[in-house]
């Protein structure tokens, strides 16, 4: 089963940097069964309208988290279950 986390950020985004240091760095170490991809929205033509934006794909199911607060509150719990 495919397990992937796609993180959309930008170098100028302060909340993205904060999210990475507060949650994502540690979470990435703890979820080695997931493939992690980090995408800078300034380097692609088609991306999300808001950042930070995280897409969690497990098999055929995808859950998206938009914005710093939603990600902090939801992402860690969704990966536990």
ZATORTOR-853636 format. One record per atom (N, C-alpha, C, O, CB): residue number from 1; x, y, z. Coordinates in steps of 0.05 Angstrom, whole numbers. Last residue first. Glycine has a CB too. Example, Ala and Ser with C-alpha at 12.3 -4.5 7.8 and 13.67 -1.06 7.14 Angstrom:
<atoms>
<atom pos="2" xx="257" yy="-45" zz="142"/>
<atom pos="2" xx="273" yy="-21" zz="143"/>
<atom pos="2" xx="258" yy="1" zz="157"/>
<atom pos="2" xx="268" yy="23" zz="161"/>
<atom pos="2" xx="282" yy="-12" zz="114"/>
<atom pos="1" xx="264" yy="-114" zz="156"/>
<atom pos="1" xx="246" yy="-90" zz="156"/>
<atom pos="1" xx="264" yy="-66" zz="156"/>
<atom pos="1" xx="285" yy="-66" zz="169"/>
<atom pos="1" xx="226" yy="-89" zz="181"/>
</atoms>
This chain:
<atoms>
<atom pos="81" xx="-73" yy="139" zz="273"/>
<atom pos="81" xx="-95" yy="120" zz="269"/>
<atom pos="81" xx="-94" yy="107" zz="242"/>
<atom pos="81" xx="-111" yy="90" zz="235"/>
<atom pos="81" xx="-121" yy="133" zz="272"/>
<atom pos="80" xx="-30" yy="173" zz="268"/>
<atom pos="80" xx="-30" yy="153" zz="290"/>
<atom pos="80" xx="-50" yy="132" zz="284"/>
<atom pos="80" xx="-45" yy="108" zz="290"/>
<atom pos="80" xx="-36" yy="167" zz="317"/>
<atom pos="79" xx="-43" yy="209" zz="229"/>
<atom pos="79" xx="-22" yy="190" zz="223"/>
<atom pos="79" xx="-20" yy="168" zz="244"/>
<atom pos="79" xx="-10" yy="146" zz="239"/>
<atom pos="79" xx="5" yy="203" zz="220"/>
<atom pos="78" xx="-80" yy="242" zz="254"/>
<atom pos="78" xx="-88" yy="226" zz="231"/>
<atom pos="78" xx="-68" yy="205" zz="224"/>
<atom pos="78" xx="-76" yy="183" zz="214"/>
<atom pos="78" xx="-93" yy="244" zz="207"/>
<atom pos="77" xx="-49" yy="268" zz="293"/>
<atom pos="77" xx="-70" yy="249" zz="301"/>
<atom pos="77" xx="-78" yy="231" zz="278"/>
<atom pos="77" xx="-83" yy="207" zz="282"/>
<atom pos="77" xx="-94" yy="263" zz="312"/>
<atom pos="76" xx="-16" yy="302" zz="261"/>
<atom pos="76" xx="-4" yy="282" zz="278"/>
<atom pos="76" xx="-24" yy="260" zz="287"/>
<atom pos="76" xx="-18" yy="237" zz="287"/>
<atom pos="76" xx="8" yy="295" zz="303"/>
<atom pos="75" xx="-56" yy="335" zz="235"/>
<atom pos="75" xx="-38" yy="317" zz="221"/>
<atom pos="75" xx="-27" yy="295" zz="238"/>
<atom pos="75" xx="-27" yy="271" zz="231"/>
<atom pos="75" xx="-15" yy="332" zz="209"/>
<atom pos="74" xx="-87" yy="371" zz="267"/>
<atom pos="74" xx="-98" yy="347" zz="256"/>
<atom pos="74" xx="-77" yy="326" zz="246"/>
<atom pos="74" xx="-82" yy="302" zz="248"/>
<atom pos="74" xx="-115" yy="354" zz="233"/>
<atom pos="73" xx="-62" yy="417" zz="288"/>
<atom pos="73" xx="-83" yy="403" zz="304"/>
<atom pos="73" xx="-90" yy="376" zz="293"/>
<atom pos="73" xx="-98" yy="358" zz="309"/>
<atom pos="73" xx="-107" yy="420" zz="304"/>
<atom pos="72" xx="-26" yy="432" zz="247"/>
<atom pos="72" xx="-16" yy="426" zz="274"/>
<atom pos="72" xx="-36" yy="410" zz="290"/>
<atom pos="72" xx="-29" yy="391" zz="304"/>
<atom pos="72" xx="-10" yy="453" zz="289"/>
<atom pos="71" xx="-63" yy="440" zz="205"/>
<atom pos="71" xx="-42" yy="419" zz="203"/>
<atom pos="71" xx="-32" yy="412" zz="231"/>
<atom pos="71" xx="-30" yy="388" zz="238"/>
<atom pos="71" xx="-18" yy="430" zz="186"/>
<atom pos="70" xx="-95" yy="482" zz="223"/>
<atom pos="70" xx="-107" yy="456" zz="217"/>
<atom pos="70" xx="-86" yy="434" zz="216"/>
<atom pos="70" xx="-91" yy="412" zz="226"/>
<atom pos="70" xx="-122" yy="457" zz="190"/>
<atom pos="69" xx="-55" yy="522" zz="228"/>
<atom pos="69" xx="-70" yy="513" zz="251"/>
<atom pos="69" xx="-82" yy="486" zz="247"/>
<atom pos="69" xx="-81" yy="468" zz="264"/>
<atom pos="69" xx="-92" yy="533" zz="258"/>
<atom pos="68" xx="-34" yy="529" zz="174"/>
<atom pos="68" xx="-17" yy="521" zz="197"/>
<atom pos="68" xx="-33" yy="509" zz="220"/>
<atom pos="68" xx="-26" yy="488" zz="230"/>
<atom pos="68" xx="-2" yy="546" zz="207"/>
<atom pos="67" xx="-68" yy="503" zz="117"/>
<atom pos="67" xx="-63" yy="523" zz="138"/>
<atom pos="67" xx="-49" yy="512" zz="162"/>
<atom pos="67" xx="-53" yy="489" zz="170"/>
<atom pos="67" xx="-89" yy="536" zz="146"/>
<atom pos="66" xx="-100" yy="443" zz="104"/>
<atom pos="66" xx="-94" yy="470" zz="93"/>
<atom pos="66" xx="-90" yy="490" zz="116"/>
<atom pos="66" xx="-108" yy="493" zz="133"/>
<atom pos="66" xx="-115" yy="479" zz="74"/>
<atom pos="65" xx="-95" yy="377" zz="87"/>
<atom pos="65" xx="-95" yy="395" zz="109"/>
<atom pos="65" xx="-85" yy="422" zz="99"/>
<atom pos="65" xx="-63" yy="424" zz="87"/>
<atom pos="65" xx="-77" yy="385" zz="133"/>
<atom pos="64" xx="-128" yy="322" zz="57"/>
<atom pos="64" xx="-113" yy="347" zz="55"/>
<atom pos="64" xx="-117" yy="364" zz="79"/>
<atom pos="64" xx="-138" yy="366" zz="91"/>
<atom pos="64" xx="-122" yy="362" zz="30"/>
<atom pos="63" xx="-124" yy="254" zz="44"/>
<atom pos="63" xx="-134" yy="274" zz="63"/>
<atom pos="63" xx="-116" yy="299" zz="60"/>
<atom pos="63" xx="-91" yy="296" zz="61"/>
<atom pos="63" xx="-134" yy="263" zz="92"/>
<atom pos="62" xx="-141" yy="200" zz="3"/>
<atom pos="62" xx="-125" yy="224" zz="6"/>
<atom pos="62" xx="-139" yy="243" zz="26"/>
<atom pos="62" xx="-163" yy="248" zz="24"/>
<atom pos="62" xx="-121" yy="238" zz="-21"/>
<atom pos="61" xx="-138" yy="131" zz="-12"/>
<atom pos="61" xx="-150" yy="153" zz="4"/>
<atom pos="61" xx="-131" yy="176" zz="7"/>
<atom pos="61" xx="-107" yy="172" zz="12"/>
<atom pos="61" xx="-158" yy="142" zz="32"/>
<atom pos="60" xx="-114" yy="88" zz="-36"/>
<atom pos="60" xx="-131" yy="105" zz="-53"/>
<atom pos="60" xx="-143" yy="128" zz="-38"/>
<atom pos="60" xx="-158" yy="144" zz="-50"/>
<atom pos="60" xx="-153" yy="88" zz="-64"/>
<atom pos="59" xx="-58" yy="90" zz="5"/>
<atom pos="59" xx="-72" yy="75" zz="-15"/>
<atom pos="59" xx="-88" yy="93" zz="-33"/>
<atom pos="59" xx="-76" yy="111" zz="-45"/>
<atom pos="59" xx="-91" yy="55" zz="-1"/>
<atom pos="58" xx="-57" yy="150" zz="31"/>
<atom pos="58" xx="-54" yy="123" zz="40"/>
<atom pos="58" xx="-71" yy="105" zz="22"/>
<atom pos="58" xx="-96" yy="106" zz="24"/>
<atom pos="58" xx="-62" yy="120" zz="71"/>
<atom pos="57" xx="-32" yy="214" zz="30"/>
<atom pos="57" xx="-44" yy="193" zz="13"/>
<atom pos="57" xx="-37" yy="166" zz="25"/>
<atom pos="57" xx="-13" yy="159" zz="29"/>
<atom pos="57" xx="-34" yy="195" zz="-16"/>
<atom pos="56" xx="-40" yy="278" zz="49"/>
<atom pos="56" xx="-32" yy="252" zz="60"/>
<atom pos="56" xx="-47" yy="231" zz="43"/>
<atom pos="56" xx="-71" yy="230" zz="43"/>
<atom pos="56" xx="-38" yy="249" zz="90"/>
<atom pos="55" xx="-17" yy="341" zz="36"/>
<atom pos="55" xx="-34" yy="320" zz="26"/>
<atom pos="55" xx="-23" yy="293" zz="35"/>
<atom pos="55" xx="0" yy="287" zz="30"/>
<atom pos="55" xx="-35" yy="321" zz="-6"/>
<atom pos="54" xx="-15" yy="406" zz="62"/>
<atom pos="54" xx="-5" yy="379" zz="63"/>
<atom pos="54" xx="-26" yy="359" zz="53"/>
<atom pos="54" xx="-49" yy="360" zz="61"/>
<atom pos="54" xx="4" yy="372" zz="92"/>
<atom pos="53" xx="5" yy="471" zz="58"/>
<atom pos="53" xx="-15" yy="453" zz="49"/>
<atom pos="53" xx="-2" yy="425" zz="49"/>
<atom pos="53" xx="19" yy="421" zz="38"/>
<atom pos="53" xx="-26" yy="460" zz="20"/>
<atom pos="52" xx="15" yy="536" zz="88"/>
<atom pos="52" xx="24" yy="509" zz="82"/>
<atom pos="52" xx="0" yy="491" zz="75"/>
<atom pos="52" xx="-23" yy="496" zz="84"/>
<atom pos="52" xx="39" yy="497" zz="106"/>
<atom pos="51" xx="-19" yy="561" zz="30"/>
<atom pos="51" xx="2" yy="545" zz="42"/>
<atom pos="51" xx="5" yy="553" zz="71"/>
<atom pos="51" xx="-3" yy="576" zz="78"/>
<atom pos="51" xx="29" yy="548" zz="27"/>
<atom pos="50" xx="-68" yy="559" zz="-21"/>
<atom pos="50" xx="-60" yy="567" zz="5"/>
<atom pos="50" xx="-37" yy="549" zz="15"/>
<atom pos="50" xx="-36" yy="525" zz="8"/>
<atom pos="50" xx="-83" yy="567" zz="25"/>
<atom pos="49" xx="-75" yy="537" zz="-71"/>
<atom pos="49" xx="-79" yy="566" zz="-68"/>
<atom pos="49" xx="-70" yy="577" zz="-42"/>
<atom pos="49" xx="-64" yy="600" zz="-39"/>
<atom pos="49" xx="-108" yy="573" zz="-72"/>
<atom pos="48" xx="-29" yy="487" zz="-96"/>
<atom pos="48" xx="-51" yy="496" zz="-79"/>
<atom pos="48" xx="-52" yy="527" zz="-77"/>
<atom pos="48" xx="-32" yy="540" zz="-81"/>
<atom pos="48" xx="-48" yy="484" zz="-51"/>
<atom pos="47" xx="-7" yy="491" zz="-166"/>
<atom pos="47" xx="-6" yy="481" zz="-138"/>
<atom pos="47" xx="-29" yy="492" zz="-122"/>
<atom pos="47" xx="-47" yy="504" zz="-133"/>
<atom pos="47" xx="21" yy="490" zz="-126"/>
<atom pos="46" xx="26" yy="493" zz="-224"/>
<atom pos="46" xx="0" yy="488" zz="-213"/>
<atom pos="46" xx="2" yy="476" zz="-185"/>
<atom pos="46" xx="12" yy="454" zz="-182"/>
<atom pos="46" xx="-16" yy="468" zz="-232"/>
<atom pos="45" xx="80" yy="505" zz="-233"/>
<atom pos="45" xx="60" yy="521" zz="-246"/>
<atom pos="45" xx="32" yy="517" zz="-233"/>
<atom pos="45" xx="17" yy="536" zz="-232"/>
<atom pos="45" xx="58" yy="513" zz="-275"/>
<atom pos="44" xx="132" yy="511" zz="-183"/>
<atom pos="44" xx="114" yy="496" zz="-199"/>
<atom pos="44" xx="93" yy="514" zz="-211"/>
<atom pos="44" xx="88" yy="536" zz="-201"/>
<atom pos="44" xx="100" yy="473" zz="-182"/>
<atom pos="43" xx="162" yy="542" zz="-148"/>
<atom pos="43" xx="177" yy="527" zz="-169"/>
<atom pos="43" xx="159" yy="510" zz="-186"/>
<atom pos="43" xx="169" yy="495" zz="-203"/>
<atom pos="43" xx="198" yy="510" zz="-156"/>
<atom pos="42" xx="131" yy="562" zz="-109"/>
<atom pos="42" xx="142" yy="581" zz="-128"/>
<atom pos="42" xx="158" yy="568" zz="-151"/>
<atom pos="42" xx="165" yy="581" zz="-170"/>
<atom pos="42" xx="161" yy="601" zz="-113"/>
<atom pos="41" xx="120" yy="519" zz="-76"/>
<atom pos="41" xx="100" yy="527" zz="-95"/>
<atom pos="41" xx="110" yy="548" zz="-116"/>
<atom pos="41" xx="98" yy="551" zz="-137"/>
<atom pos="41" xx="76" yy="539" zz="-80"/>
<atom pos="40" xx="163" yy="467" zz="-66"/>
<atom pos="40" xx="162" yy="497" zz="-63"/>
<atom pos="40" xx="142" yy="506" zz="-85"/>
<atom pos="40" xx="147" yy="503" zz="-109"/>
<atom pos="40" xx="190" yy="510" zz="-67"/>
<atom pos="39" xx="150" yy="407" zz="-35"/>
<atom pos="39" xx="148" yy="422" zz="-60"/>
<atom pos="39" xx="146" yy="452" zz="-53"/>
<atom pos="39" xx="129" yy="460" zz="-38"/>
<atom pos="39" xx="124" yy="412" zz="-76"/>
<atom pos="38" xx="172" yy="346" zz="-10"/>
<atom pos="38" xx="169" yy="374" zz="-4"/>
<atom pos="38" xx="170" yy="390" zz="-30"/>
<atom pos="38" xx="189" yy="387" zz="-46"/>
<atom pos="38" xx="192" yy="384" zz="16"/>
<atom pos="37" xx="150" yy="283" zz="6"/>
<atom pos="37" xx="158" yy="300" zz="-16"/>
<atom pos="37" xx="152" yy="329" zz="-8"/>
<atom pos="37" xx="130" yy="336" zz="0"/>
<atom pos="37" xx="142" yy="293" zz="-42"/>
<atom pos="36" xx="161" yy="220" zz="36"/>
<atom pos="36" xx="156" yy="248" zz="40"/>
<atom pos="36" xx="166" yy="264" zz="16"/>
<atom pos="36" xx="188" yy="259" zz="6"/>
<atom pos="36" xx="170" yy="258" zz="66"/>
<atom pos="35" xx="130" yy="159" zz="45"/>
<atom pos="35" xx="148" yy="174" zz="27"/>
<atom pos="35" xx="141" yy="204" zz="30"/>
<atom pos="35" xx="118" yy="211" zz="27"/>
<atom pos="35" xx="145" yy="165" zz="-3"/>
<atom pos="34" xx="125" yy="124" zz="106"/>
<atom pos="34" xx="114" yy="143" zz="87"/>
<atom pos="34" xx="136" yy="154" zz="70"/>
<atom pos="34" xx="159" yy="157" zz="79"/>
<atom pos="34" xx="99" yy="166" zz="102"/>
<atom pos="33" xx="152" yy="95" zz="144"/>
<atom pos="33" xx="137" yy="79" zz="124"/>
<atom pos="33" xx="123" yy="97" zz="104"/>
<atom pos="33" xx="110" yy="87" zz="85"/>
<atom pos="33" xx="116" yy="62" zz="138"/>
<atom pos="32" xx="172" yy="131" zz="180"/>
<atom pos="32" xx="190" yy="122" zz="159"/>
<atom pos="32" xx="176" yy="104" zz="138"/>
<atom pos="32" xx="187" yy="99" zz="117"/>
<atom pos="32" xx="213" yy="106" zz="171"/>
<atom pos="31" xx="154" yy="171" zz="219"/>
<atom pos="31" xx="137" yy="158" zz="199"/>
<atom pos="31" xx="154" yy="149" zz="175"/>
<atom pos="31" xx="150" yy="158" zz="153"/>
<atom pos="31" xx="115" yy="178" zz="189"/>
<atom pos="30" xx="191" yy="196" zz="251"/>
<atom pos="30" xx="173" yy="176" zz="263"/>
<atom pos="30" xx="156" yy="161" zz="243"/>
<atom pos="30" xx="145" yy="141" zz="250"/>
<atom pos="30" xx="156" yy="189" zz="284"/>
<atom pos="29" xx="215" yy="234" zz="219"/>
<atom pos="29" xx="232" yy="213" zz="231"/>
<atom pos="29" xx="215" yy="190" zz="242"/>
<atom pos="29" xx="223" yy="167" zz="241"/>
<atom pos="29" xx="248" yy="225" zz="255"/>
<atom pos="28" xx="171" yy="266" zz="209"/>
<atom pos="28" xx="184" yy="252" zz="186"/>
<atom pos="28" xx="202" yy="230" zz="197"/>
<atom pos="28" xx="204" yy="209" zz="184"/>
<atom pos="28" xx="201" yy="272" zz="170"/>
<atom pos="27" xx="162" yy="288" zz="259"/>
<atom pos="27" xx="142" yy="270" zz="247"/>
<atom pos="27" xx="154" yy="254" zz="224"/>
<atom pos="27" xx="148" yy="230" zz="221"/>
<atom pos="27" xx="118" yy="285" zz="237"/>
<atom pos="26" xx="205" yy="323" zz="263"/>
<atom pos="26" xx="202" yy="301" zz="282"/>
<atom pos="26" xx="184" yy="280" zz="270"/>
<atom pos="26" xx="189" yy="256" zz="272"/>
<atom pos="26" xx="192" yy="310" zz="309"/>
<atom pos="25" xx="194" yy="359" zz="220"/>
<atom pos="25" xx="220" yy="346" zz="223"/>
<atom pos="25" xx="218" yy="321" zz="241"/>
<atom pos="25" xx="229" yy="300" zz="233"/>
<atom pos="25" xx="241" yy="366" zz="235"/>
<atom pos="24" xx="140" yy="377" zz="230"/>
<atom pos="24" xx="147" yy="359" zz="208"/>
<atom pos="24" xx="174" yy="345" zz="210"/>
<atom pos="24" xx="176" yy="322" zz="203"/>
<atom pos="24" xx="146" yy="376" zz="183"/>
<atom pos="23" xx="137" yy="409" zz="279"/>
<atom pos="23" xx="123" yy="384" zz="275"/>
<atom pos="23" xx="136" yy="366" zz="254"/>
<atom pos="23" xx="141" yy="343" zz="259"/>
<atom pos="23" xx="95" yy="389" zz="268"/>
<atom pos="22" xx="169" yy="455" zz="284"/>
<atom pos="22" xx="152" yy="447" zz="306"/>
<atom pos="22" xx="142" yy="418" zz="303"/>
<atom pos="22" xx="139" yy="404" zz="323"/>
<atom pos="22" xx="129" yy="465" zz="309"/>
<atom pos="21" xx="196" yy="462" zz="234"/>
<atom pos="21" xx="211" yy="459" zz="259"/>
<atom pos="21" xx="195" yy="448" zz="282"/>
<atom pos="21" xx="205" yy="433" zz="299"/>
<atom pos="21" xx="224" yy="485" zz="267"/>
<atom pos="20" xx="152" yy="465" zz="199"/>
<atom pos="20" xx="173" yy="446" zz="195"/>
<atom pos="20" xx="189" yy="441" zz="220"/>
<atom pos="20" xx="194" yy="418" zz="227"/>
<atom pos="20" xx="192" yy="455" zz="172"/>
<atom pos="19" xx="123" yy="509" zz="220"/>
<atom pos="19" xx="111" yy="482" zz="219"/>
<atom pos="19" xx="132" yy="460" zz="216"/>
<atom pos="19" xx="131" yy="440" zz="229"/>
<atom pos="19" xx="91" yy="480" zz="196"/>
<atom pos="18" xx="159" yy="550" zz="209"/>
<atom pos="18" xx="152" yy="544" zz="236"/>
<atom pos="18" xx="140" yy="515" zz="238"/>
<atom pos="18" xx="147" yy="500" zz="256"/>
<atom pos="18" xx="132" yy="564" zz="247"/>
<atom pos="17" xx="158" yy="550" zz="153"/>
<atom pos="17" xx="183" yy="545" zz="167"/>
<atom pos="17" xx="178" yy="536" zz="196"/>
<atom pos="17" xx="190" yy="518" zz="206"/>
<atom pos="17" xx="201" yy="570" zz="167"/>
<atom pos="16" xx="104" yy="563" zz="145"/>
<atom pos="16" xx="115" yy="538" zz="134"/>
<atom pos="16" xx="141" yy="530" zz="149"/>
<atom pos="16" xx="145" yy="507" zz="156"/>
<atom pos="16" xx="120" yy="541" zz="104"/>
<atom pos="15" xx="101" yy="614" zz="168"/>
<atom pos="15" xx="86" yy="592" zz="180"/>
<atom pos="15" xx="96" yy="565" zz="170"/>
<atom pos="15" xx="96" yy="545" zz="186"/>
<atom pos="15" xx="55" yy="595" zz="175"/>
<atom pos="14" xx="132" yy="643" zz="131"/>
<atom pos="14" xx="141" yy="640" zz="159"/>
<atom pos="14" xx="127" yy="617" zz="173"/>
<atom pos="14" xx="139" yy="602" zz="188"/>
<atom pos="14" xx="136" yy="666" zz="174"/>
<atom pos="13" xx="150" yy="635" zz="66"/>
<atom pos="13" xx="127" yy="630" zz="84"/>
<atom pos="13" xx="137" yy="624" zz="113"/>
<atom pos="13" xx="148" yy="603" zz="118"/>
<atom pos="13" xx="111" yy="606" zz="74"/>
<atom pos="12" xx="190" yy="638" zz="29"/>
<atom pos="12" xx="183" yy="663" zz="42"/>
<atom pos="12" xx="161" yy="659" zz="64"/>
<atom pos="12" xx="154" yy="678" zz="78"/>
<atom pos="12" xx="173" yy="683" zz="22"/>
<atom pos="11" xx="193" yy="587" zz="8"/>
<atom pos="11" xx="215" yy="596" zz="24"/>
<atom pos="11" xx="208" yy="621" zz="40"/>
<atom pos="11" xx="220" yy="626" zz="61"/>
<atom pos="11" xx="239" yy="601" zz="6"/>
<atom pos="10" xx="134" yy="548" zz="15"/>
<atom pos="10" xx="149" yy="568" zz="1"/>
<atom pos="10" xx="171" yy="579" zz="19"/>
<atom pos="10" xx="167" yy="580" zz="43"/>
<atom pos="10" xx="131" yy="591" zz="-10"/>
<atom pos="9" xx="101" yy="484" zz="7"/>
<atom pos="9" xx="110" yy="506" zz="23"/>
<atom pos="9" xx="122" yy="527" zz="4"/>
<atom pos="9" xx="121" yy="524" zz="-21"/>
<atom pos="9" xx="131" yy="497" zz="44"/>
<atom pos="8" xx="68" yy="423" zz="12"/>
<atom pos="8" xx="72" yy="447" zz="-5"/>
<atom pos="8" xx="78" yy="471" zz="13"/>
<atom pos="8" xx="64" yy="477" zz="32"/>
<atom pos="8" xx="46" yy="452" zz="-22"/>
<atom pos="7" xx="83" yy="357" zz="19"/>
<atom pos="7" xx="82" yy="382" zz="34"/>
<atom pos="7" xx="88" yy="405" zz="15"/>
<atom pos="7" xx="109" yy="407" zz="3"/>
<atom pos="7" xx="103" yy="382" zz="57"/>
<atom pos="6" xx="55" yy="295" zz="18"/>
<atom pos="6" xx="65" yy="316" zz="1"/>
<atom pos="6" xx="61" yy="342" zz="16"/>
<atom pos="6" xx="39" yy="349" zz="23"/>
<atom pos="6" xx="50" yy="316" zz="-27"/>
<atom pos="5" xx="65" yy="230" zz="37"/>
<atom pos="5" xx="59" yy="257" zz="48"/>
<atom pos="5" xx="72" yy="277" zz="30"/>
<atom pos="5" xx="96" yy="278" zz="26"/>
<atom pos="5" xx="68" yy="260" zz="77"/>
<atom pos="4" xx="42" yy="164" zz="25"/>
<atom pos="4" xx="57" yy="188" zz="17"/>
<atom pos="4" xx="47" yy="213" zz="30"/>
<atom pos="4" xx="23" yy="216" zz="34"/>
<atom pos="4" xx="56" yy="191" zz="-14"/>
<atom pos="3" xx="40" yy="98" zz="15"/>
<atom pos="3" xx="37" yy="118" zz="36"/>
<atom pos="3" xx="54" yy="141" zz="30"/>
<atom pos="3" xx="79" yy="139" zz="29"/>
<atom pos="3" xx="43" yy="106" zz="65"/>
<atom pos="2" xx="12" yy="43" zz="-18"/>
<atom pos="2" xx="27" yy="68" zz="-20"/>
<atom pos="2" xx="20" yy="87" zz="3"/>
<atom pos="2" xx="-4" yy="91" zz="9"/>
<atom pos="2" xx="21" yy="82" zz="-47"/>
<atom pos="1" xx="17" yy="-24" zz="0"/>
<atom pos="1" xx="0" yy="0" zz="0"/>
<atom pos="1" xx="18" yy="25" zz="0"/>
<atom pos="1" xx="37" yy="27" zz="16"/>
<atom pos="1" xx="-19" yy="0" zz="24"/>
</atoms>
